[in-house]
Amino acid sequence: IDRHYVDAFFTAHRALIAGRVLEIQTSDHTRRYGSGVVTADTLDINPAFHPTYCCDLAHAADVPTGSYDCFLLPNTLCFLRDLDAALREARRIVRAGGAILATVPGFVPLTPDIADYWHASADGWRVVTERVWPGCETSIETHGNCLAAAAAMYGIAVEELTARELDVTDPRYPVLVTIACRTR
């Protein structure tokens, strides 16, 4: 179900996914949603994905400061043990005027084989981003509703609901939280 909202978010921000783009794990979202991408690099802690930078985002000193125009963090933040340090590194990596685009699952089943640390409301993500990205222009939105949340919990496929059913937003049932940050 969350794929519907991820797709809408990255489609709406397509113009920001340009130039030098860094993405967690693979460059799938960069290739699908990017426009005018010059470089598509990756960062991941797992060498099996053959990332450009194999490191923990919280300790990404090998990635040069201000070297990317856009950093994509699709459904990543909940898995970062040292969240504040990772978000500060993400900010450091993106040039002034660049963008950090992140999605965070809300009402979805946890992944059984991966440690999952952070699930916050939009208000919670506002507190975190204000703390770690002071002075940045950040927009945080929720996507979903009771039907979409229940469908996600039951493992119902996005194709089994209509866009009309999915596009109703009820902030009490966030299936996905999106974060768009413009750095300064």
Secondary structure as the mmCIF struct_conf table of DSSP 4:
data_model
#
loop_
_struct_conf.conf_type_id
_struct_conf.id
_struct_conf.beg_label_comp_id
_struct_conf.beg_label_asym_id
_struct_conf.beg_label_seq_id
_struct_conf.end_label_comp_id
_struct_conf.end_label_asym_id
_struct_conf.end_label_seq_id
HELX_RH_AL_P HELX_RH_AL_P1 ASP A 2 ALA A 12
TURN_TY1_P TURN_TY1_P1 HIS A 13 HIS A 13
HELX_RH_3T_P HELX_RH_3T_P1 ARG A 14 LEU A 16
BEND BEND1 ILE A 17 ILE A 17
STRN STRN1 GLY A 19 ILE A 24
BEND BEND2 GLN A 25 GLN A 25
BEND BEND3 SER A 27 SER A 27
HELX_RH_AL_P HELX_RH_AL_P2 ASP A 28 TYR A 33
BEND BEND4 SER A 35 GLY A 36
STRN STRN2 VAL A 37 ASP A 44
BEND BEND5 ILE A 45 ILE A 45
HELX_RH_3T_P HELX_RH_3T_P2 PRO A 47 PHE A 49
BEND BEND6 THR A 52 THR A 52
STRN STRN3 TYR A 53 CYS A 54
BEND BEND7 CYS A 55 CYS A 55
HELX_RH_3T_P HELX_RH_3T_P3 LEU A 57 HIS A 59
TURN_TY1_P TURN_TY1_P2 ALA A 61 ASP A 62
BEND BEND8 VAL A 63 VAL A 63
HELX_LH_PP_P HELX_LH_PP_P1 PRO A 64 PRO A 64
TURN_TY1_P TURN_TY1_P3 THR A 65 GLY A 66
STRN STRN4 TYR A 68 PRO A 74
TURN_TY1_P TURN_TY1_P4 ASN A 75 ASN A 75
HELX_RH_3T_P HELX_RH_3T_P4 LEU A 77 PHE A 79
BEND BEND9 ARG A 81 ASP A 82
HELX_RH_AL_P HELX_RH_AL_P3 LEU A 83 ILE A 93
STRN STRN5 VAL A 94 PRO A 105
BEND BEND10 PHE A 107 VAL A 108
HELX_LH_PP_P HELX_LH_PP_P2 PRO A 109 THR A 111
TURN_TY1_P TURN_TY1_P5 PRO A 112 ASP A 113
BEND BEND11 ILE A 114 ILE A 114
HELX_RH_AL_P HELX_RH_AL_P4 ALA A 122 VAL A 132
BEND BEND12 TRP A 133 TRP A 133
TURN_TY1_P TURN_TY1_P6 PRO A 134 GLY A 135
STRN STRN6 GLU A 137 HIS A 143
HELX_RH_AL_P HELX_RH_AL_P5 CYS A 146 TYR A 154
TURN_TY1_P TURN_TY1_P7 GLY A 155 GLY A 155
HELX_RH_3T_P HELX_RH_3T_P5 VAL A 158 GLU A 160
BEND BEND13 LEU A 161 LEU A 161
HELX_RH_AL_P HELX_RH_AL_P6 ALA A 163 LEU A 166
TURN_TY1_P TURN_TY1_P8 ASP A 167 ASP A 167
TURN_TY1_P TURN_TY1_P9 PRO A 171 ARG A 172
BEND BEND14 TYR A 173 TYR A 173
BEND BEND15 VAL A 175 VAL A 175
STRN STRN7 LEU A 176 ARG A 182
#
